[in-house]
Amino acid sequence: MNTHEQTTQDTPILELQNVDVTRSGDTVIENANFTIAKGDYVGLVGPNGGGKTTLILALLNFLPRVKGTIKLFNTNIDKFQAWQKVAYISQTATSFDSKFPLTVRELVALGRIKKGNIARRYTSEDWEAVDDSINFMGLTQEAHKRIGQLSGGQKQRVFVAKALARNPEIIFLDEPIVGVDAATQEKFYKKLSDLNTKRKTTILLVTHDLTSVFCRMSKVLCVNKQVEIAEITSGLDPNTLLKKAYGEHFHFVFHRHECHGVFNNDTH
């Protein structure tokens, strides 16, 4: 990697300093400090109720901080305006009426709508971006199907395609894989890996799939009120790190996996 590529890769996209977040009067995130660089693929893990979703909402400025600083693209989040660089897929993105009338292509096209251009007509550039996103997520054969005709895994990929249509630099996904089989999960995570490696999109993903985190991702962010971040390298001991979030009783068993990450052995 040359000096310019290294500099670009290390450019901070997200920075937190001494951040506290409360909900209903209780401190949910306490003294969070971490940096996410351009091109990072980050797994955000921790026990239920530990504050994962609260942290995501704070990073998107949906929840106020009671202390600390959050910067997006080197700009204080309270003054940040370039939200077209940011995409967010919530836990409930795929929860809609099965009779929803839009086709896959029409729904993905909504990703091209920005503040101030809601009434404009789609251009050839818009449709090119839409079709490129659909193709990238492996949904070309489904492009003209109604959303209600798709499987759960296909719906999840559609919403990633919708986010991609605006060409974001960072994507936040809050537990996007729910209620689908292992093969579908693997296909979904493979598409996210491709997005990260081929398009250099920075990804922050809330998940309970620890094997995929240590297999595919570059960093792991453990959240249980306190926040711990670590580079995923062959020298990292997952159990030591995860016990800080899940407790001393926790033991992580890494199963054989088709990926090519640093932990692609039987167990750790």
Secondary structure, DSSP 8 states (H G I E B T S, - for coil): --HHHHHHHT-EEEEEEEEEEEETTEEEEEEEEEEEETT-EEEEE--TTSSHHHHHHHHTTSS--SEEEEEETTEETTT---GGGEEEE-TTTT-S-TT---BHHHHHHGGG--TT-TTS---HHHHHHHHHHHHHTT-GGGTTSBGGGS-HHHHHHHHHHHHHTT--SEEEEES---S--HHHHHHHHHHHHHHHHHH--EEEEE-S-HHHHHHH-SEEEEESSSEEEEE--TT--HHHHHHHHH-TT--------SS-STT-SS--
